[in-house]
Amino acid sequence: MMLPIISSVLISFIFYIEFKNKMYLDWITYNIPRYQLLFSKILVSTIIMSAICVMQLFILSVFYFVIDGNIENILRLISSYIILNIIVITTITLVFAAVIQLTKNIVASISIGIGVSLLSMILMAAPFSFYIPTAFGYRLGLFVIDNGYYYEGGMTPTIIGIALLFLINAIMLMINLRLIYKKNL
């Protein structure tokens, strides 16, 4: 569950460097639309986090293969890990791109990231954790391995969790786009 912390630190740092060295002022003088600048930073963060996750998944798969050796179990483990990482990385990246743009303070952004991670860890076992995208990603990933770890109530938690995931990501994307165009220079 360090993934939300690492993701929030990375995206916060990518934006903060630009604020600190006043690079944003240079970028907007070029003939590059602001939304491309935003998406380039989000893409860089996503690529770096994906590379970290692929390395972790490789190491985890090798160790699991040595211990268990069952290919079916390894494929379930890989699927579970990919589900968790896609949900957490996309949500955290978009949320913390907005947080760092609003606060322009890396310490505040990282502190909020730690708080989100702790909240996810504390509430991931709760029956209502599908309302928290990072906890929902964890539980949805576990569903692939053993459905006994998943929510009771049929498809309702899944539908609500996925709907909230898309809604939160869409709202955060709109907020990020609005902030990039309304930025005080």
KAZI-V567628 format. One record per residue. N is the residue number from 1. RES is the residue in three letters. PSI is psi in whole degrees, 0 to 359 (999 if undefined). NEAR is the number of other C-alpha atoms within 12 Angstrom. Layout:
n res psi near
N RES PSI NEAR
N RES PSI NEAR
//
This chain:
n res psi near
1 MET 16 27
2 MET 347 25
3 LEU 314 36
4 PRO 324 43
5 ILE 312 31
6 ILE 316 32
7 SER 316 45
8 SER 322 43
9 VAL 316 38
10 LEU 309 36
11 ILE 323 43
12 SER 318 41
13 PHE 320 31
14 ILE 317 35
15 PHE 321 40
16 TYR 322 32
17 ILE 318 21
18 GLU 320 26
19 PHE 318 25
20 LYS 316 17
21 ASN 10 13
22 LYS 29 16
23 MET 333 18
24 TYR 321 27
25 LEU 322 17
26 ASP 317 16
27 TRP 319 21
28 ILE 347 21
29 THR 341 12
30 TYR 164 13
31 ASN 57 11
32 ILE 125 15
33 PRO 145 16
34 ARG 325 25
35 TYR 329 24
36 GLN 324 20
37 LEU 316 28
38 LEU 309 35
39 PHE 330 25
40 SER 320 20
41 LYS 320 30
42 ILE 319 35
43 LEU 317 23
44 VAL 314 22
45 SER 317 31
46 THR 320 32
47 ILE 315 22
48 ILE 314 22
49 MET 322 31
50 SER 320 28
51 ALA 318 17
52 ILE 317 21
53 CYS 322 28
54 VAL 318 20
55 MET 316 15
56 GLN 318 20
57 LEU 321 26
58 PHE 312 20
59 ILE 316 16
60 LEU 317 20
61 SER 319 28
62 VAL 312 20
63 PHE 319 16
64 TYR 324 22
65 PHE 320 20
66 VAL 319 13
67 ILE 313 13
68 ASP 309 16
69 GLY 355 14
70 ASN 115 16
71 ILE 322 16
72 GLU 318 16
73 ASN 322 19
74 ILE 320 26
75 LEU 322 23
76 ARG 319 22
77 LEU 315 29
78 ILE 315 29
79 SER 315 24
80 SER 314 27
81 TYR 320 35
82 ILE 317 27
83 ILE 310 30
84 LEU 311 33
85 ASN 321 39
86 ILE 313 31
87 ILE 312 37
88 VAL 314 43
89 ILE 315 44
90 THR 316 37
91 THR 309 40
92 ILE 320 49
93 THR 313 48
94 LEU 320 41
95 VAL 314 38
96 PHE 344 47
97 ALA 321 48
98 ALA 317 35
99 VAL 314 33
100 ILE 328 38
101 GLN 325 37
102 LEU 316 25
103 THR 328 22
104 LYS 27 28
105 ASN 113 25
106 ILE 326 29
107 VAL 316 18
108 ALA 317 22
109 SER 315 36
110 ILE 321 30
111 SER 319 23
112 ILE 322 26
113 GLY 318 36
114 ILE 319 25
115 GLY 318 20
116 VAL 318 33
117 SER 316 30
118 LEU 318 21
119 LEU 318 23
120 SER 316 32
121 MET 320 26
122 ILE 318 18
123 LEU 0 23
124 MET 334 30
125 ALA 353 25
126 ALA 148 22
127 PRO 347 22
128 PHE 13 24
129 SER 353 29
130 PHE 350 34
131 TYR 346 30
132 ILE 111 37
133 PRO 321 44
134 THR 322 46
135 ALA 323 41
136 PHE 319 41
137 GLY 319 43
138 TYR 311 41
139 ARG 323 42
140 LEU 322 39
141 GLY 320 33
142 LEU 332 27
143 PHE 325 24
144 VAL 324 26
145 ILE 311 23
146 ASP 115 16
147 ASN 353 16
148 GLY 339 14
149 TYR 357 19
150 TYR 177 30
151 TYR 150 31
152 GLU 155 19
153 GLY 16 13
154 GLY 223 11
155 MET 348 14
156 THR 310 17
157 PRO 324 27
158 THR 315 28
159 ILE 315 19
160 ILE 315 23
161 GLY 315 29
162 ILE 319 26
163 ALA 315 19
164 LEU 322 25
165 LEU 310 32
166 PHE 320 20
167 LEU 312 20
168 ILE 316 27
169 ASN 320 27
170 ALA 317 18
171 ILE 316 18
172 MET 323 26
173 LEU 316 28
174 MET 319 20
175 ILE 315 26
176 ASN 315 33
177 LEU 320 25
178 ARG 318 20
179 LEU 322 24
180 ILE 332 28
181 TYR 339 20
182 LYS 12 14
183 LYS 132 21
184 ASN 124 14
185 LEU 999 17
//
